[in-house]
Amino acid sequence: MAFARTLLPALLSLALTGGPSALPEAEQAELAEQAERAERAASAAAAVPYDGQAGHETALFSVKSTDNAAAQAFTVDGTRLSRVSVWLGSGAATGTVTAQVRRVRADAGSAIASKTLDLAALGGAGAGWVEFPLSAAVTPGTTYFLHVQATTAESEPIAWYGTVRSVPGSLTSWNYDRAYWGGWHADASRLAFHVNPAGSERCGESEPCYVPAAALAARTSGLLTNRVGTEAVLPSFAVGASYVEGSNVLRLPSGRWRYLPDGASASAVVAADDPGALAQVNESRAWLAAGKVPGATAAQRAATQRALLSMRALLKPNGAFAAGWSPAWEYSWPRDGAFAAAAFAATGHDEEAYRILGYDARTQRADGTWEARTKLDGSGPPDARKWQLDGNGWVPWATWQWYQAAPPAGRDERLRALYPMVRNAADYAARSLGSDGLPPASPDYWELDTSTANIGTAAPLLAGLNASADLAARLGMDGDAERWADAARRLSAGITAAFAPLGYQRTVDGKHGRDTAVAFMAPPFNASPPGLGEALDSTYRALLLPNGGVSPGNDPDFSWGSYAWTASTSFFALAWSSTGEQAKAGRVLDWVLSKRNGLGELPETVNGAGSPSSVAPLGWTGAVVVLTALALQGTPQPTPPRKSDSTGNGHRGLKERIR
């Protein structure tokens, strides 16, 4: 449906079809009367009713103001009219559109049905199929006229789309333009409409419903899945739709359902309660019930339920976790997968968490690092994007989080299967530290190089080293535990000396501004160091945007523009909820949840106008929201212990406290 993205620009160059000059009014009236008589005769002789025309490639006639309108002649074979639909494009965000069914085209008094819709209620400026519910008795074979007119105080056009191609068996379209034609004009073009639309003619099935222009800021709006394949719900097909509760089956505006059948690569539209779709609904509800859906409020629970289902849809059978479901996002990043694994583990979905970690083990490079991202089949990176050292912190941290939540029976054996991955990652991280205790410069989660060490790499590595040391101790690998604990102490000291005085800015040279990665120094990643509370507060204030979210940073060498990133904003909610600042966390989380789209999905970004943009859902944001909701509910995730936390009773005593 690529045309949906070009409708509004087309409206700006709207040209009314017709000759170069207006005919005298009397001659126009005579020609119109002749055309109408011929049309009635043709329709009476027609064996097949003309009750729909789907093509809508062209903005045909303006229908705005009392001086403009359009009409389409039609016949039906039924006796009852229940609804009509027309393809409208509007540059105006406010005003009304009225559809009437008339017996006589030019006589409003002949209307047998009329319905007025509000443009603002439709979502403002936009384009697509608009359905008008009507009710009237009609006579089969009789010619009626579908008449549309709009009113608005705005100067932007409102047009009825159609086609200039020949439509066999069609009846006449009419353009009313007082200034140009002096009244009604019969036209060879055919307007897009449906009378009593059913099945695939209903908007939202094979064609989009009216799509507000704001909705097109996003590339995707939701997900369908059969747990093997995944399909994006495009914004143009999400308007007026909703998920069947507890599932990734979509309820369409028509009342029918869209889902991705088992074994299929493309979605199907089926009747509500279709057995195959119902089986998917019941299976996903059972999966949710087998774990927990966190949240202190109904809104939080609704958001975390949707986030969990969306993360599951992004998880492939081999453990690859897609960041989102649009071409540039259909790859597996170790960072995104680590957060998803932690969220799955914390909510009782052990199998999904462990599957992600198994994928990490299989895709780890020989030197103990990971590519920035991999193709979902695990075959390697899609390009030469530079690898990122923070994965060596995120993956061991996620492994530790999984271990804390895993069923005790057999978890040590399962950890041993992952332990070579942890050892290789932690050893590389430890070796990477310089004499100042800091890691080398590496692209951080911005996926941009820095010339000096950055907090977006240092903080995850600290979490990963502490996590690795604790995992080693639990398996009796004391040498590994001591080596990695020592590296963690050196790194912690380096962060304290270099980053703490700067308020944990992005880079150690202090030249690249504030960064939301300051939140990685807080639980559940790291135990909060002294002064972190003020650093969190001041960074949040510095990065807060007019739309209410935060920018990932304010590096003077790189601008994020007016876009807020939901993951970055959620970092603060997670940090504050995990450090007892519940009120602050709640306010930030409320903002993030307020930016879910019409399907309840969490977008990657929010544009300057406050609309969801980029892709929705973004798995990373969903995972952070789930972890935040757990903390606000009173069950924050544990934080990997520092070596000083395990003195006295040692790791055995710590394990007893945790479990």
C-alpha positions as CSV (number, residue, x, y, z in Angstrom):
1,M,0.0,0.0,0.0
2,A,2.8,2.4,-0.9
3,F,0.3,4.8,-2.3
4,A,-1.0,5.6,1.2
5,R,2.2,7.5,1.8
6,T,1.7,9.8,-1.2
7,L,-2.0,10.7,-0.9
8,L,-1.6,13.9,1.0
9,P,1.0,15.4,-1.3
10,A,-1.2,14.6,-4.2
11,L,-4.0,16.6,-2.6
12,L,-1.9,19.7,-2.7
13,S,-1.8,19.6,-6.5
14,L,-5.4,18.6,-6.9
15,A,-6.7,19.4,-10.5
16,L,-10.3,19.1,-11.4
17,T,-10.9,17.2,-14.6
18,G,-12.7,18.8,-17.5
19,G,-12.3,21.2,-20.5
20,P,-10.4,24.5,-20.6
21,S,-13.5,26.7,-20.1
22,A,-17.0,26.5,-18.7
23,L,-20.0,26.0,-20.9
24,P,-23.1,28.3,-20.7
25,E,-25.3,27.3,-17.8
26,A,-28.3,26.4,-20.0
27,E,-26.2,24.2,-22.2
28,Q,-24.7,22.5,-19.1
29,A,-28.2,21.8,-17.8
30,E,-29.3,20.3,-21.0
31,L,-26.3,18.1,-21.3
32,A,-26.6,17.0,-17.7
33,E,-30.3,16.1,-18.2
34,Q,-29.4,14.1,-21.3
35,A,-26.7,12.2,-19.4
36,E,-29.0,11.4,-16.5
37,R,-31.7,10.1,-18.8
38,A,-29.2,7.9,-20.7
39,E,-27.9,6.7,-17.4
40,R,-31.3,5.7,-16.1
41,A,-32.0,3.8,-19.3
42,A,-28.7,2.0,-19.2
43,S,-29.1,1.0,-15.6
44,A,-32.6,-0.3,-16.2
45,A,-31.2,-2.6,-18.9
46,A,-28.2,-3.7,-17.0
47,A,-28.1,-7.3,-15.8
48,V,-25.4,-6.7,-13.2
49,P,-25.8,-3.9,-10.5
50,Y,-23.1,-1.3,-10.3
51,D,-22.6,-1.0,-6.6
52,G,-18.8,-0.5,-6.2
53,Q,-15.6,0.7,-7.8
54,A,-12.4,0.0,-5.9
55,G,-9.8,1.9,-7.9
56,H,-8.5,5.1,-6.2
57,E,-5.3,6.1,-7.9
58,T,-6.3,9.7,-8.5
59,A,-7.6,12.7,-6.5
60,L,-10.6,13.4,-8.6
61,F,-13.0,16.0,-7.2
62,S,-12.9,18.5,-4.4
63,V,-15.9,18.1,-2.1
64,K,-15.2,21.0,0.2
65,S,-17.6,23.9,0.8
66,T,-21.1,24.5,-0.5
67,D,-19.6,25.3,-3.9
68,N,-18.1,21.8,-4.3
69,A,-19.5,18.2,-4.2
70,A,-19.4,15.0,-6.1
71,A,-21.8,12.2,-6.8
72,Q,-21.6,8.7,-8.2
73,A,-24.6,6.9,-9.8
74,F,-25.2,3.3,-8.7
75,T,-27.7,0.5,-8.7
76,V,-28.1,-2.4,-6.3
77,D,-29.7,-5.9,-6.3
78,G,-30.8,-5.9,-2.7
79,T,-33.6,-4.1,-0.9
80,R,-31.8,-2.6,2.1
81,L,-28.9,-0.2,2.3
82,S,-26.8,-0.4,5.5
83,R,-23.6,1.4,4.8
84,V,-21.5,3.0,2.0
85,S,-17.8,3.7,1.8
86,V,-15.8,6.2,-0.1
87,W,-12.1,6.8,-0.5
88,L,-11.4,10.3,0.8
89,G,-8.2,12.3,1.1
90,S,-8.2,15.3,3.4
91,G,-5.5,17.9,4.1
92,A,-7.9,19.4,6.6
93,A,-7.8,18.1,10.2
94,T,-11.1,19.5,11.2
95,G,-14.6,19.8,9.7
96,T,-17.3,17.4,8.6
97,V,-18.1,15.1,5.7
98,T,-21.6,14.2,4.8
99,A,-22.7,11.3,2.6
100,Q,-26.2,11.0,1.2
101,V,-28.0,8.6,-1.0
102,R,-30.4,10.5,-3.2
103,R,-33.0,9.6,-5.7
104,V,-32.4,12.8,-7.7
105,R,-28.7,13.8,-7.9
106,A,-29.3,17.6,-7.6
107,D,-32.1,17.5,-5.1
108,A,-31.2,17.3,-1.4
109,G,-34.9,16.8,-0.6
110,S,-34.7,13.4,-2.4
111,A,-32.2,11.9,0.0
112,I,-33.3,8.6,1.5
113,A,-30.3,8.3,3.9
114,S,-27.7,10.7,5.2
115,K,-24.7,10.5,7.6
116,T,-22.2,13.1,8.7
117,L,-18.8,12.2,10.1
118,D,-16.3,14.5,11.9
119,L,-12.8,14.7,10.5
120,A,-11.2,15.2,13.9
121,A,-12.9,12.0,15.1
122,L,-11.4,10.2,12.1
123,G,-8.0,11.3,13.2
124,G,-7.6,14.6,11.4
125,A,-5.8,15.0,8.1
126,G,-5.4,11.7,6.3
127,A,-6.7,9.4,3.6
128,G,-8.3,6.1,3.0
129,W,-11.7,4.3,3.0
130,V,-14.3,6.0,5.1
131,E,-17.5,4.0,6.0
132,F,-20.8,5.9,6.5
133,P,-23.4,3.8,8.3
134,L,-26.8,4.3,6.7
135,S,-30.2,2.7,6.7
136,A,-32.7,2.9,4.0
137,A,-35.0,0.8,1.8
138,V,-33.9,0.6,-1.9
139,T,-35.3,-0.8,-5.1
140,P,-33.2,-3.3,-7.1
141,G,-32.3,-1.9,-10.5
142,T,-33.1,1.7,-9.7
143,T,-30.5,4.3,-10.1
144,Y,-29.5,6.2,-7.0
145,F,-26.8,8.8,-6.4
146,L,-24.2,8.7,-3.7
147,H,-23.5,12.3,-2.9
148,V,-20.6,13.6,-0.8
149,Q,-19.9,17.1,0.5
150,A,-17.6,18.5,3.1
151,T,-17.3,21.6,5.2
152,T,-14.3,23.0,7.0
153,A,-12.8,26.3,8.1
154,E,-9.4,25.2,6.8
155,S,-8.0,26.1,3.4
156,E,-6.7,22.5,2.8
157,P,-8.6,20.4,0.2
158,I,-10.9,17.5,0.9
159,A,-11.2,15.2,-2.2
160,W,-13.0,12.1,-3.3
161,Y,-10.5,9.7,-5.0
162,G,-11.2,7.4,-8.0
163,T,-9.8,6.4,-11.3
164,V,-9.6,7.9,-14.8
165,R,-9.3,4.4,-16.4
166,S,-12.3,2.8,-18.1
167,V,-14.5,0.8,-15.8
168,P,-16.7,-1.6,-17.7
169,G,-20.3,-1.6,-16.7
170,S,-20.0,1.6,-14.6
171,L,-22.4,4.4,-14.3
172,T,-21.6,8.1,-14.4
173,S,-19.6,10.2,-11.9
174,W,-20.6,13.8,-11.3
175,N,-18.6,16.8,-10.2
176,Y,-20.3,19.8,-8.7
177,D,-18.1,22.9,-9.0
178,R,-20.0,26.1,-9.1
179,A,-17.0,28.3,-9.9
180,Y,-15.7,26.1,-12.8
181,W,-18.6,24.3,-14.3
182,G,-21.4,26.5,-13.0
183,G,-23.0,23.5,-11.4
184,W,-23.1,19.7,-12.0
185,H,-20.9,18.1,-14.7
186,A,-21.0,14.5,-15.9
187,D,-17.5,13.0,-16.0
188,A,-15.8,10.0,-17.6
189,S,-13.9,9.4,-14.4
190,R,-15.2,6.9,-11.8
191,L,-15.3,7.5,-8.1
192,A,-14.1,4.9,-5.6
193,F,-17.1,3.7,-3.5
194,H,-18.8,0.6,-2.2
195,V,-22.5,0.1,-1.3
196,N,-23.1,-2.4,1.5
197,P,-19.4,-3.3,1.5
198,A,-18.8,-6.9,2.7
199,G,-15.8,-9.2,3.0
200,S,-12.7,-7.9,1.4
201,E,-14.6,-4.7,0.4
202,R,-14.7,-3.6,4.1
203,C,-11.9,-1.2,5.0
204,G,-9.0,-2.8,6.9
205,E,-9.1,-6.0,5.0
206,S,-7.7,-5.7,1.5
207,E,-7.6,-1.9,1.7
208,P,-6.8,0.4,4.5
209,C,-9.4,2.4,6.5
210,Y,-9.0,6.2,6.7
211,V,-5.4,6.6,8.0
212,P,-4.6,9.8,9.9
213,A,-1.5,11.5,8.6
214,A,0.1,11.3,12.1
215,A,-0.2,7.4,12.0
216,L,2.2,7.3,9.0
217,A,5.1,8.5,11.1
218,A,5.5,4.9,12.1
219,R,6.8,2.1,9.8
220,T,5.0,-0.7,11.6
221,S,2.2,-0.7,14.1
222,G,2.0,-4.3,15.4
223,L,2.8,-8.0,14.9
224,L,1.1,-11.2,13.8
225,T,2.9,-14.4,14.5
226,N,2.6,-18.2,14.4
227,R,5.7,-18.5,16.6
228,V,7.8,-19.4,13.5
229,G,7.0,-16.6,11.1
230,T,6.2,-13.0,11.9
231,E,4.3,-10.4,9.9
232,A,4.2,-6.6,10.5
233,V,0.8,-4.9,10.8
234,L,1.2,-1.8,8.7
235,P,-0.1,1.5,10.1
236,S,-2.6,1.7,7.2
237,F,-4.2,-1.5,8.4
238,A,-4.0,-0.9,12.1
239,V,-6.6,2.0,12.2
240,G,-9.8,0.8,13.8
241,A,-8.3,-2.6,14.6
242,S,-7.5,-4.2,17.9
243,Y,-5.9,-7.3,19.2
244,V,-8.1,-10.1,20.4
245,E,-7.4,-10.0,24.2
246,G,-4.2,-11.9,25.1
247,S,-3.1,-12.7,21.6
248,N,-1.5,-11.5,18.3
249,V,-4.7,-12.1,16.4
250,L,-6.1,-8.9,15.0
251,R,-9.8,-7.9,15.2
252,L,-10.6,-5.8,12.1
253,P,-13.0,-2.9,11.9
254,S,-15.3,-5.2,9.9
255,G,-15.5,-7.6,12.9
256,R,-13.5,-10.3,11.1
257,W,-10.1,-11.5,12.3
258,R,-6.6,-11.4,10.7
259,Y,-3.9,-13.8,11.8
260,L,-0.9,-15.7,10.6
261,P,-1.9,-19.3,10.3
262,D,0.4,-22.0,11.4
263,G,2.9,-22.9,8.7
264,A,1.9,-19.8,6.6
265,S,4.1,-17.0,5.5
266,A,1.3,-14.5,4.9
267,S,-1.7,-13.5,7.0
268,A,-5.3,-14.5,6.3
269,V,-8.6,-12.8,7.0
270,V,-11.1,-15.1,8.6
271,A,-14.4,-15.0,10.4
272,A,-14.4,-14.2,14.1
273,D,-13.8,-17.3,16.2
274,D,-12.2,-19.1,13.3
275,P,-10.9,-22.4,14.8
276,G,-7.3,-21.8,13.6
277,A,-7.2,-18.3,15.0
278,L,-8.9,-19.3,18.2
279,A,-6.3,-22.0,18.8
280,Q,-3.6,-19.3,18.6
281,V,-5.6,-17.1,21.0
282,N,-5.9,-19.9,23.5
283,E,-2.3,-20.9,23.2
284,S,-1.0,-17.4,23.8
285,R,-3.3,-16.9,26.7
286,A,-2.0,-20.1,28.3
287,W,1.5,-18.9,27.8
288,L,0.8,-15.7,29.6
289,A,-0.9,-17.5,32.4
290,A,2.1,-19.8,32.8
291,G,4.1,-16.7,33.8
292,K,3.2,-13.4,35.4
293,V,2.0,-10.1,33.9
294,P,3.5,-7.4,36.2
295,G,2.1,-4.0,36.9
296,A,0.8,-2.0,39.8
297,T,-2.1,-0.6,37.7
298,A,-4.4,-1.8,35.0
299,A,-2.6,0.3,32.5
300,Q,0.7,-1.1,33.4
301,R,-0.6,-4.7,33.2
302,A,-2.1,-4.0,29.8
303,A,1.2,-2.6,28.6
304,T,3.3,-5.4,30.0
305,Q,1.0,-8.1,28.6
306,R,1.3,-6.6,25.1
307,A,5.1,-6.1,25.5
308,L,5.5,-9.8,26.5
309,L,3.4,-11.0,23.5
310,S,5.3,-8.7,21.2
311,M,8.7,-9.8,22.5
312,R,7.6,-13.4,22.0
313,A,6.6,-12.5,18.4
314,L,10.1,-11.1,17.8
315,L,11.8,-14.2,19.2
316,K,12.7,-16.8,16.6
317,P,12.8,-20.6,17.2
318,N,16.6,-20.5,17.1
319,G,16.8,-17.9,19.8
320,A,17.5,-14.9,17.6
321,F,15.7,-11.9,18.9
322,A,14.7,-9.3,16.3
323,A,14.8,-5.7,17.4
324,G,11.6,-4.9,15.5
325,W,9.8,-6.1,12.4
326,S,10.8,-3.8,9.5
327,P,13.8,-4.5,7.3
328,A,16.4,-2.4,9.0
329,W,15.4,-3.8,12.4
330,E,15.0,-7.5,11.5
331,Y,18.4,-8.5,13.0
332,S,19.5,-9.7,16.4
333,W,21.5,-7.4,18.6
334,P,23.1,-8.9,21.7
335,R,22.1,-5.8,23.7
336,D,18.4,-6.0,22.8
337,G,18.3,-9.8,23.3
338,A,19.9,-9.4,26.8
339,F,17.1,-7.1,28.0
340,A,14.5,-9.5,26.5
341,A,16.1,-12.5,28.2
342,A,16.1,-10.7,31.5
343,A,12.4,-9.7,31.1
344,F,11.4,-13.2,30.0
345,A,13.2,-14.8,33.0
346,A,11.8,-12.3,35.5
347,T,8.2,-13.1,34.4
348,G,8.5,-16.9,34.5
349,H,9.2,-17.6,30.8
350,D,12.4,-19.6,31.4
351,E,12.5,-21.3,28.0
352,E,12.4,-18.1,26.0
353,A,15.1,-16.5,28.1
354,Y,17.4,-19.5,27.9
355,R,16.8,-19.8,24.1
356,I,18.2,-16.3,23.6
357,L,21.3,-17.0,25.7
358,G,21.8,-20.2,23.7
359,Y,21.8,-18.2,20.5
360,D,24.3,-15.8,22.0
361,A,26.6,-18.8,22.8
362,R,26.3,-20.0,19.2
363,T,27.0,-16.6,17.6
364,Q,29.8,-15.5,19.9
365,R,33.0,-14.8,18.0
366,A,36.2,-16.9,18.6
367,D,37.8,-14.0,20.5
368,G,34.8,-13.8,23.0
369,T,33.1,-10.8,21.5
370,W,29.9,-10.4,19.3
371,E,29.1,-8.8,16.1
372,A,27.0,-5.6,16.4
373,R,24.1,-7.6,15.0
374,T,23.5,-10.8,13.1
375,K,21.0,-12.1,10.6
376,L,18.1,-13.9,12.2
377,D,19.3,-17.3,10.9
378,G,22.5,-16.9,12.8
379,S,24.7,-16.9,9.7
380,G,26.6,-13.8,10.5
381,P,26.4,-10.0,10.3
382,P,24.5,-8.3,7.5
383,D,27.2,-5.7,6.9
384,A,30.5,-4.4,8.1
385,R,29.1,-2.4,11.0
386,K,31.7,-2.2,13.7
387,W,31.3,-4.6,16.6
388,Q,30.4,-3.2,20.1
389,L,32.2,-4.1,23.3
390,D,29.2,-3.5,25.5
391,G,27.8,-6.9,24.5
392,N,30.5,-8.5,26.6
393,G,28.7,-6.9,29.6
394,W,25.1,-7.3,28.6
395,V,25.2,-11.0,27.8
396,P,26.8,-12.2,31.1
397,W,24.4,-9.8,33.0
398,A,21.5,-11.4,31.2
399,T,22.8,-14.9,32.0
400,W,23.0,-13.9,35.7
401,Q,19.5,-12.6,35.6
402,W,18.3,-15.8,34.0
403,Y,20.0,-17.8,36.7
404,Q,18.4,-15.9,39.5
405,A,14.9,-16.7,38.1
406,A,15.5,-20.2,36.7
407,P,13.9,-23.2,38.4
408,P,16.5,-24.5,40.9
409,A,16.3,-28.0,39.7
410,G,18.9,-28.5,37.0
411,R,19.9,-24.8,36.6
412,D,23.5,-25.4,37.5
413,E,23.8,-28.0,34.7
414,R,22.2,-25.6,32.3
415,L,24.5,-22.8,33.4
416,R,27.5,-25.1,32.7
417,A,26.4,-25.3,29.1
418,L,26.5,-21.5,28.9
419,Y,29.6,-21.1,31.0
420,P,32.2,-21.2,28.1
421,M,30.4,-18.2,26.6
422,V,30.5,-16.3,29.9
423,R,34.2,-17.2,30.4
424,N,35.2,-16.0,26.9
425,A,33.2,-12.8,27.3
426,A,34.4,-11.9,30.8
427,D,38.1,-12.7,29.9
428,Y,37.9,-10.4,26.9
429,A,36.3,-7.7,29.0
430,A,39.0,-8.0,31.7
431,R,41.8,-8.0,29.2
432,S,40.4,-4.9,27.5
433,L,40.8,-2.7,30.6
434,G,43.7,-0.2,30.4
435,S,46.0,1.0,33.1
436,D,43.3,3.5,34.1
437,G,40.9,0.6,34.6
438,L,38.7,1.7,31.7
439,P,37.8,-0.1,28.5
440,P,39.0,1.2,25.1
441,A,36.9,3.5,23.0
442,S,34.1,1.5,21.3
443,P,30.7,2.2,19.7
444,D,28.1,2.4,22.5
445,Y,24.4,1.7,22.1
446,W,24.2,4.8,19.9
447,E,26.2,2.6,17.4
448,L,28.6,5.5,16.9
449,D,32.3,5.6,17.6
450,T,33.7,7.7,20.4
451,S,37.3,8.7,20.5
452,T,37.6,7.9,24.3
453,A,36.0,5.5,26.7
454,N,32.3,5.9,27.1
455,I,29.9,5.2,30.0
456,G,27.6,3.3,27.6
457,T,30.3,0.6,27.4
458,A,32.0,0.9,30.8
459,A,28.8,0.5,32.9
460,P,27.5,-2.7,31.1
461,L,31.0,-4.2,31.4
462,L,31.0,-3.6,35.1
463,A,27.7,-5.3,35.4
464,G,28.9,-8.2,33.3
465,L,32.1,-8.7,35.2
466,N,30.3,-8.7,38.5
467,A,27.7,-11.1,37.1
468,S,30.4,-13.4,35.7
469,A,32.3,-13.5,38.9
470,D,29.2,-14.5,40.8
471,L,28.3,-17.2,38.3
472,A,31.8,-18.6,38.4
473,A,31.7,-18.8,42.2
474,R,28.3,-20.7,42.1
475,L,29.9,-23.3,39.9
476,G,33.1,-23.5,42.0
477,M,35.3,-21.8,39.5
478,D,37.1,-19.8,42.1
479,G,40.0,-18.8,39.9
480,D,37.7,-17.3,37.4
481,A,35.6,-15.6,40.1
482,E,38.7,-13.9,41.6
483,R,40.1,-12.8,38.3
484,W,36.8,-11.2,37.2
485,A,36.1,-9.7,40.5
486,D,39.5,-8.1,40.5
487,A,38.8,-6.7,37.0
488,A,35.4,-5.4,38.2
489,R,37.2,-3.6,41.1
490,R,39.6,-2.0,38.7
491,L,36.9,-0.9,36.3
492,S,34.8,0.4,39.2
493,A,37.7,2.5,40.4
494,G,38.3,3.8,36.9
495,I,34.7,4.8,36.5
496,T,34.7,6.5,39.9
497,A,37.9,8.5,39.0
498,A,37.0,9.5,35.5
499,F,33.2,9.5,35.0
500,A,31.8,10.3,38.4
501,P,33.2,13.8,38.6
502,L,31.6,14.5,35.2
503,G,28.2,13.3,36.4
504,Y,28.6,10.2,34.3
505,Q,28.6,12.1,31.0
506,R,28.9,10.1,27.7
507,T,32.7,10.1,27.3
508,V,35.6,10.3,29.7
509,D,36.9,13.5,28.0
510,G,33.7,15.3,28.9
511,K,33.3,16.6,25.3
512,H,30.2,14.7,24.3
513,G,27.5,15.8,26.7
514,R,25.0,13.9,28.8
515,D,23.9,10.4,28.1
516,T,21.0,8.2,29.2
517,A,23.5,5.4,29.8
518,V,24.0,7.0,33.2
519,A,21.1,4.8,34.2
520,F,23.3,1.7,33.6
521,M,25.2,2.6,36.8
522,A,22.0,2.0,38.7
523,P,20.2,-1.3,39.7
524,P,19.5,-3.8,38.3
525,F,22.8,-3.4,36.5
526,N,25.1,-2.0,39.1
527,A,24.8,-1.0,42.8
528,S,24.4,2.8,42.8
529,P,27.6,4.6,43.5
530,P,27.6,7.8,45.7
531,G,26.2,10.8,43.8
532,L,24.4,8.8,41.2
533,G,21.0,10.2,42.3
534,E,22.0,13.8,41.4
535,A,23.6,12.6,38.1
536,L,20.3,10.9,37.2
537,D,18.3,14.0,38.0
538,S,20.6,16.4,36.2
539,T,20.9,14.2,33.1
540,Y,17.2,13.7,32.9
541,R,16.6,17.5,33.1
542,A,19.3,18.1,30.4
543,L,17.8,15.6,28.0
544,L,14.1,16.3,28.5
545,L,12.3,17.3,25.3
546,P,9.2,19.4,24.8
547,N,7.2,16.3,23.8
548,G,7.9,14.9,27.3
549,G,10.4,12.2,26.5
550,V,14.2,12.3,26.5
551,S,16.8,12.3,23.9
552,P,19.5,9.6,24.2
553,G,22.1,12.4,24.7
554,N,23.0,15.9,23.8
555,D,26.4,15.3,22.2
556,P,27.2,18.6,20.4
557,D,28.7,16.6,17.5
558,F,25.5,14.6,16.9
559,S,21.8,15.6,17.1
560,W,18.8,13.4,17.7
561,G,16.6,16.2,16.7
562,S,13.1,16.5,18.3
563,Y,12.7,12.7,18.6
564,A,12.4,11.1,22.0
565,W,13.5,7.5,22.3
566,T,11.3,5.3,24.4
567,A,14.0,3.0,25.5
568,S,16.2,5.8,26.7
569,T,13.3,7.4,28.5
570,S,12.4,4.1,30.1
571,F,16.0,3.7,31.4
572,F,15.2,6.5,34.0
573,A,12.0,4.8,35.0
574,L,13.8,1.6,35.6
575,A,16.7,3.3,37.5
576,W,14.3,5.3,39.7
577,S,12.0,2.4,40.4
578,S,15.0,0.2,41.4
579,T,16.4,2.8,43.8
580,G,13.2,3.7,45.7
581,E,12.2,6.8,43.7
582,Q,8.8,5.4,42.9
583,A,7.0,8.7,42.2
584,K,9.6,9.8,39.6
585,A,9.6,6.4,38.0
586,G,5.9,6.3,37.8
587,R,5.7,9.7,36.1
588,V,8.2,8.7,33.4
589,L,6.5,5.3,32.9
590,D,3.2,7.0,32.5
591,W,4.6,9.1,29.7
592,V,6.0,6.1,27.9
593,L,2.7,4.2,28.2
594,S,0.8,7.2,27.0
595,K,2.7,6.9,23.7
596,R,1.6,3.4,22.9
597,N,-0.1,3.3,19.5
598,G,-3.7,2.3,18.8
599,L,-2.8,-1.4,19.1
600,G,-1.1,-0.8,22.5
601,E,2.4,-1.3,21.1
602,L,5.4,0.6,22.3
603,P,7.2,2.6,19.5
604,E,10.9,3.1,19.2
605,T,10.6,6.9,19.0
606,V,8.1,9.7,19.5
607,N,8.4,12.6,17.1
608,G,8.2,16.3,18.0
609,A,4.5,16.3,17.4
610,G,4.1,13.6,20.1
611,S,3.2,10.8,17.7
612,P,4.6,7.3,17.7
613,S,7.2,6.9,15.0
614,S,9.8,4.6,13.6
615,V,8.8,1.0,14.4
616,A,6.3,-0.4,16.8
617,P,6.7,-2.5,18.8
618,L,10.4,-2.1,19.8
619,G,11.4,-5.2,21.8
620,W,14.0,-3.3,23.8
621,T,11.5,-0.8,25.1
622,G,9.1,-3.6,25.9
623,A,11.7,-5.4,28.0
624,V,12.6,-2.2,30.0
625,V,8.9,-1.5,30.7
626,V,8.4,-5.0,32.0
627,L,11.3,-4.7,34.3
628,T,10.2,-1.3,35.5
629,A,6.6,-2.6,36.2
630,L,8.1,-5.4,38.3
631,A,10.1,-2.9,40.4
632,L,7.0,-0.6,40.8
633,Q,5.0,-3.6,41.9
634,G,7.6,-4.2,44.7
635,T,9.7,-6.9,43.1
636,P,12.7,-5.2,41.6
637,Q,15.3,-7.3,39.8
638,P,18.4,-8.3,41.8
639,T,21.7,-6.6,41.0
640,P,25.0,-8.6,40.4
641,P,27.0,-8.4,43.7
642,R,30.3,-6.7,44.0
643,K,33.1,-8.6,45.6
644,S,32.7,-6.6,48.8
645,D,29.1,-7.8,49.0
646,S,30.2,-11.4,49.2
647,T,32.7,-11.2,52.1
648,G,31.9,-12.9,55.4
649,N,29.6,-15.7,54.4
650,G,30.9,-15.8,50.9
651,H,29.0,-16.6,47.8
652,R,27.2,-19.4,49.5
653,G,25.7,-16.9,52.0
654,L,24.8,-14.5,49.2
655,K,23.1,-17.3,47.3
656,E,21.0,-18.1,50.4
657,R,20.0,-14.4,50.7
658,I,19.0,-14.2,47.0
659,R,17.1,-17.4,46.9
